[in-house]
Amino acid sequence: QVRLVESGGGLVQAGRSLRLSCAASGTIYSRDTMAWYRQAPGNQRELVAMIPRSGGINYADSVKGRFTISRDNAKNTIYLQMNSLKSEDTAVYYCYMFPYWGQGTQVTVSP
């Protein structure tokens, strides 16, 4: 069993930054890929960024150049640094490691 706990969400003005964290506990395998997804009201959940144990990071086109995903393998934690936030980034952000989901953290960007 794996538990994923997100933190760092909140209300921020457009153009500002936030940093999300996701701590994983339980049975973690070295090959596990971790990712951030988000879901805005009325929309499907979408991939924001994905980071394998090493190399090959992927970003959604909408966040490239603004968001950075990173991981600390020793702490089983991933981060999402979000810069130049836009109102369209408003969503619940979820941490994911197959097949587990975190509970989500709300990010609200005001104009």
ABEGO torsion letter per residue (X at the ends): XBBBBBBGBEBBBBGBBBBBBBBBBEBBBAABBBBBBBBBBGBBBBBABBBBABEGBBBBAAABGABBBBBBAAAGBBBBBBBGBBAAABBBBBBBBOABBBAEBBBBBBX
